[in-house]
Amino acid sequence: MRVGILGQKGGWHTEALVAALARRSIAAECFPVTQLTARVTARPRLTAAATSLDEFDVVFVRAIPAGSLEQIIFRVDALHRLEAAGVRVVNSAAAIERGVDKYYTAALLEDAGLPTPRTIVTERWEDALAAFQELGGDVVVKPLFGSEGRGMTRVSDADTLYRVLRALELGRYVFCVQEFVPHGCADIRTFVVGGRVVAAMLRRGNGWKTNTAQGAKGEPYDMDDHVVEMSLRSAEVLGAEHAGVDILPCESGGYSVLEVNTIPGWRSLLSATGVDAAECLVDHVLEGSG
């Protein structure tokens, strides 16, 4: 079996997958996503660092780096093309498209009947100001494309919001305004692989951000049936073979699905729970590719 990994060479998650595959006597080849070259009416259809990807059995996607709109679209289009050539891409191009876009994710969750925070997305700063009032005057302004809590700003003052929106306007960003949900500075990260939740942790932050990249600490979490069901349905809605699902335990009661990550990290999950998601993911993929 020939397996490739699109991601940062030497990166922690890339190396975790390389090691998990090696333990099964499979040597993975690693390539940066930024080195893709696609051909139409010629072969190979897709190369990475001059290596044809058409002949691979499985390609794991570990990163879609930040870039221009054209770069992002090309990278995902190339993954679609690779799938059309019969290569199994994990996660699929469609799942990555859905998960990378916070508006698209939230809309799919709502359409599936899953609870998710009220969110308003607009290109006009005047409409974003109005959204602030509509959402109760305590909101989180977040990047439409983003991860690890970077760039998110909680705003509860209209004048401060005005300055934040004007600054974003200079970069021609879309305004994504979401109601702030009180959650006691903690959330739940579950990790779904192949239709089952393999591990979960409670992340406790020093402030309202609960991302481990922002200093939050993870600890094992004993899930109830509701959390398990919400996690599985969230991954299914996005069509993800594996996903990191962020769930808020609301102070008012119940849960709310905040995000579904379709290129999820698991380093802090391993530290908190001892569960190696790389092993779970590789086993799942090999079982389905035999």
VEXDREN-2710 file (C-alpha; in Angstrom, 1 decimal):
% VEXDREN-2710
k/r/px/py/pz
1/MET/0.0/0.0/0.0
2/ARG/1.3/3.5/-0.9
3/VAL/0.4/6.2/1.6
4/GLY/1.1/9.9/1.4
5/ILE/0.7/12.7/3.9
6/LEU/0.1/16.3/2.8
7/GLY/1.4/18.4/5.7
8/GLN/4.4/20.0/7.3
9/LYS/7.5/17.8/7.1
10/GLY/8.7/17.2/10.7
11/GLY/5.4/18.6/12.1
12/TRP/4.2/16.8/15.2
13/HIS/1.0/15.5/13.7
14/THR/2.7/14.4/10.4
15/GLU/5.3/12.5/12.4
16/ALA/2.6/10.9/14.6
17/LEU/1.0/9.5/11.5
18/VAL/4.3/8.4/10.0
19/ALA/5.1/6.5/13.2
20/ALA/1.7/4.9/13.4
21/LEU/2.0/3.7/9.8
22/ALA/5.5/2.5/10.3
23/ARG/4.3/0.3/13.2
24/ARG/2.2/-1.4/10.6
25/SER/5.1/-1.7/8.1
26/ILE/3.9/1.1/5.9
27/ALA/6.4/3.8/4.9
28/ALA/4.5/7.1/4.4
29/GLU/5.8/9.8/2.0
30/CYS/5.3/13.4/3.1
31/PHE/4.7/16.4/0.9
32/PRO/3.9/20.1/1.5
33/VAL/0.5/21.1/0.2
34/THR/2.2/24.2/-1.3
35/GLN/4.1/22.1/-3.8
36/LEU/1.1/20.7/-5.6
37/THR/1.1/20.8/-9.4
38/ALA/-2.0/19.8/-11.4
39/ARG/-2.3/18.9/-15.1
40/VAL/-5.3/18.7/-17.4
41/THR/-5.3/16.5/-20.5
42/ALA/-1.9/15.1/-19.3
43/ARG/-0.6/12.7/-16.8
44/PRO/0.0/12.6/-13.9
45/ARG/-3.0/14.5/-12.9
46/LEU/-1.4/15.7/-9.6
47/THR/2.1/15.9/-8.4
48/ALA/3.7/17.0/-5.1
49/ALA/7.4/17.9/-5.2
50/ALA/7.6/16.1/-8.6
51/THR/6.1/12.9/-7.2
52/SER/2.9/11.6/-8.8
53/LEU/0.1/11.3/-6.3
54/ASP/-2.2/9.5/-8.8
55/GLU/-0.8/6.1/-7.9
56/PHE/-1.2/6.5/-4.2
57/ASP/-3.8/4.4/-2.3
58/VAL/-4.4/6.9/0.5
59/VAL/-3.5/10.5/1.1
60/PHE/-3.9/12.0/4.6
61/VAL/-4.4/15.8/4.6
62/ARG/-2.8/17.4/7.6
63/ALA/-2.8/21.0/6.6
64/ILE/-4.3/23.5/4.2
65/PRO/-2.1/26.5/5.0
66/ALA/-3.2/30.0/5.0
67/GLY/-2.9/31.7/1.6
68/SER/-4.8/33.8/-1.0
69/LEU/-8.3/32.8/-2.0
70/GLU/-6.9/31.4/-5.3
71/GLN/-4.3/29.3/-3.4
72/ILE/-6.9/27.8/-1.1
73/ILE/-9.4/27.1/-3.8
74/PHE/-6.7/25.5/-6.0
75/ARG/-5.5/23.2/-3.1
76/VAL/-9.0/21.9/-2.4
77/ASP/-9.8/21.6/-6.1
78/ALA/-6.6/19.5/-6.5
79/LEU/-7.9/17.2/-3.7
80/HIS/-11.2/16.8/-5.5
81/ARG/-9.2/15.9/-8.6
82/LEU/-7.2/13.3/-6.7
83/GLU/-10.3/11.7/-5.4
84/ALA/-11.7/11.5/-9.0
85/ALA/-8.5/9.6/-9.9
86/GLY/-9.5/6.9/-7.3
87/VAL/-7.2/8.0/-4.4
88/ARG/-8.8/7.9/-1.0
89/VAL/-8.3/11.4/0.6
90/VAL/-8.7/11.7/4.4
91/ASN/-10.6/13.8/5.2
92/SER/-12.3/14.3/1.9
93/ALA/-12.1/17.5/0.0
94/ALA/-15.8/18.1/0.6
95/ALA/-15.4/17.6/4.4
96/ILE/-12.5/20.0/4.5
97/GLU/-14.4/22.6/2.6
98/ARG/-17.3/22.4/5.0
99/GLY/-15.1/22.4/8.1
100/VAL/-12.8/25.2/7.2
101/ASP/-15.6/27.7/6.8
102/LYS/-17.2/28.6/10.1
103/TYR/-20.4/30.0/8.4
104/TYR/-20.8/26.9/6.3
105/THR/-20.3/24.6/9.4
106/ALA/-22.8/26.5/11.5
107/ALA/-25.4/26.5/8.7
108/LEU/-25.0/22.7/8.3
109/LEU/-25.3/22.1/12.0
110/GLU/-28.5/24.2/12.3
111/ASP/-30.0/22.5/9.2
112/ALA/-29.4/19.2/10.9
113/GLY/-31.2/20.3/14.0
114/LEU/-28.0/20.5/16.2
115/PRO/-27.8/23.4/18.7
116/THR/-25.2/25.9/17.7
117/PRO/-24.7/29.6/18.8
118/ARG/-26.6/32.3/16.9
119/THR/-24.3/33.7/14.2
120/ILE/-24.7/36.5/11.7
121/VAL/-22.3/36.9/8.7
122/THR/-22.2/39.9/6.5
123/GLU/-19.9/42.0/4.3
124/ARG/-21.3/45.4/5.5
125/TRP/-20.0/46.8/8.8
126/GLU/-23.4/48.6/9.3
127/ASP/-25.1/45.2/9.3
128/ALA/-22.5/43.8/11.6
129/LEU/-23.2/46.7/14.1
130/ALA/-26.9/45.8/13.9
131/ALA/-26.0/42.1/14.5
132/PHE/-24.3/43.1/17.7
133/GLN/-27.7/44.5/19.1
134/GLU/-29.6/41.5/17.6
135/LEU/-27.3/39.1/19.4
136/GLY/-27.7/40.7/22.8
137/GLY/-24.7/43.1/23.0
138/ASP/-22.1/40.5/24.0
139/VAL/-20.6/38.8/20.9
140/VAL/-17.5/37.1/19.5
141/VAL/-16.1/38.5/16.3
142/LYS/-14.2/35.7/14.6
143/PRO/-12.4/35.0/11.4
144/LEU/-14.5/33.0/8.9
145/PHE/-11.4/30.9/8.3
146/GLY/-9.3/30.4/11.4
147/SER/-8.1/27.9/14.0
148/GLU/-6.8/27.6/17.6
149/GLY/-8.7/30.7/18.7
150/ARG/-6.5/33.1/16.8
151/GLY/-8.1/36.4/15.8
152/MET/-11.3/35.9/17.9
153/THR/-12.3/39.0/19.9
154/ARG/-15.1/39.2/22.5
155/VAL/-16.9/42.6/22.3
156/SER/-19.5/43.9/24.7
157/ASP/-19.2/47.6/23.9
158/ALA/-20.7/49.2/20.7
159/ASP/-17.9/51.7/20.3
160/THR/-15.2/49.1/20.6
161/LEU/-17.1/47.0/18.1
162/TYR/-17.1/49.9/15.7
163/ARG/-13.3/50.2/15.8
164/VAL/-12.9/46.4/15.4
165/LEU/-15.1/46.3/12.4
166/ARG/-13.5/49.3/10.8
167/ALA/-10.1/47.6/11.2
168/LEU/-11.3/44.4/9.6
169/GLU/-12.9/46.4/6.8
170/LEU/-9.5/47.6/5.7
171/GLY/-8.5/44.0/5.0
172/ARG/-11.8/43.4/3.1
173/TYR/-12.8/40.6/5.6
174/VAL/-16.2/39.2/6.0
175/PHE/-17.7/40.0/9.4
176/CYS/-18.6/36.9/11.4
177/VAL/-20.5/37.9/14.6
178/GLN/-21.5/35.2/17.0
179/GLU/-23.4/35.5/20.3
180/PHE/-21.3/34.8/23.3
181/VAL/-22.5/31.7/25.2
182/PRO/-21.5/31.7/28.9
183/HIS/-19.7/28.4/29.5
184/GLY/-17.7/28.8/32.7
185/CYS/-14.4/29.1/30.8
186/ALA/-14.5/25.4/29.8
187/ASP/-15.6/23.4/26.8
188/ILE/-15.5/19.8/25.6
189/ARG/-13.4/18.5/22.7
190/THR/-14.4/15.1/21.4
191/PHE/-12.5/13.2/18.7
192/VAL/-14.5/11.2/16.3
193/VAL/-13.0/8.5/14.1
194/GLY/-15.0/6.2/11.8
195/GLY/-18.3/6.7/13.4
196/ARG/-17.3/6.5/17.0
197/VAL/-16.0/8.8/19.7
198/VAL/-12.5/7.6/20.6
199/ALA/-11.7/10.1/23.3
200/ALA/-12.9/13.4/24.9
201/MET/-11.4/16.0/27.1
202/LEU/-12.6/19.0/29.1
203/ARG/-10.6/22.1/28.3
204/ARG/-10.3/24.7/31.0
205/GLY/-9.1/28.2/30.0
206/ASN/-7.8/31.1/32.0
207/GLY/-10.4/33.2/30.3
208/TRP/-13.3/32.7/27.8
209/LYS/-11.1/31.2/25.2
210/THR/-10.7/27.4/25.8
211/ASN/-8.2/26.5/23.0
212/THR/-5.2/24.7/24.3
213/ALA/-3.1/26.9/21.9
214/GLN/-4.4/29.8/24.0
215/GLY/-3.2/28.2/27.3
216/ALA/-6.2/26.1/28.2
217/LYS/-5.5/22.8/30.0
218/GLY/-7.1/19.5/29.1
219/GLU/-8.3/16.8/31.4
220/PRO/-10.2/13.5/30.7
221/TYR/-13.9/13.9/30.3
222/ASP/-16.6/11.3/30.9
223/MET/-19.1/11.8/28.2
224/ASP/-22.8/11.3/28.6
225/ASP/-24.9/9.8/25.7
226/HIS/-26.0/13.3/24.6
227/VAL/-22.4/14.5/24.0
228/VAL/-21.6/11.3/22.2
229/GLU/-24.7/11.6/19.9
230/MET/-24.0/15.3/19.2
231/SER/-20.4/14.5/18.3
232/LEU/-21.2/11.7/15.9
233/ARG/-24.0/13.6/14.2
234/SER/-21.7/16.7/13.8
235/ALA/-19.0/14.6/12.1
236/GLU/-21.6/12.9/9.9
237/VAL/-23.2/16.2/8.9
238/LEU/-19.8/17.4/7.6
239/GLY/-19.1/14.1/6.0
240/ALA/-15.9/13.7/8.0
241/GLU/-14.2/10.4/8.6
242/HIS/-12.5/12.0/11.6
243/ALA/-13.2/15.2/13.3
244/GLY/-12.6/17.3/16.4
245/VAL/-15.9/18.5/17.8
246/ASP/-16.0/21.5/20.1
247/ILE/-19.0/21.5/22.4
248/LEU/-20.0/24.1/24.9
249/PRO/-21.6/23.0/28.2
250/CYS/-23.9/26.0/28.6
251/GLU/-24.3/27.6/32.0
252/SER/-28.0/27.8/31.3
253/GLY/-28.1/24.1/30.7
254/GLY/-27.6/21.8/27.8
255/TYR/-24.9/21.8/25.1
256/SER/-24.1/23.8/22.0
257/VAL/-21.9/22.6/19.2
258/LEU/-19.4/25.4/18.6
259/GLU/-17.1/24.1/15.8
260/VAL/-16.3/20.9/13.9
261/ASN/-12.7/20.6/12.9
262/THR/-12.0/18.5/9.8
263/ILE/-8.2/18.8/10.0
264/PRO/-8.2/18.3/13.8
265/GLY/-5.2/18.3/16.1
266/TRP/-4.9/15.7/18.8
267/ARG/-1.6/16.5/20.6
268/SER/-3.3/17.9/23.7
269/LEU/-5.9/15.1/23.6
270/LEU/-3.1/12.6/23.8
271/SER/-1.6/14.4/26.8
272/ALA/-5.0/14.6/28.6
273/THR/-6.4/11.2/27.9
274/GLY/-3.6/8.9/26.8
275/VAL/-5.5/8.1/23.6
276/ASP/-3.4/8.3/20.5
277/ALA/-5.7/9.4/17.8
278/ALA/-3.1/8.7/15.1
279/GLU/-3.4/5.0/15.9
280/CYS/-7.2/5.1/15.8
281/LEU/-7.2/7.0/12.5
282/VAL/-4.6/4.7/10.8
283/ASP/-6.5/1.6/11.9
284/HIS/-9.8/3.0/10.6
285/VAL/-8.3/3.9/7.2
286/LEU/-6.5/0.6/6.8
287/GLU/-9.6/-1.4/7.7
288/GLY/-11.5/0.5/5.0
289/SER/-8.8/0.2/2.4
290/GLY/-8.0/-3.5/2.5
END
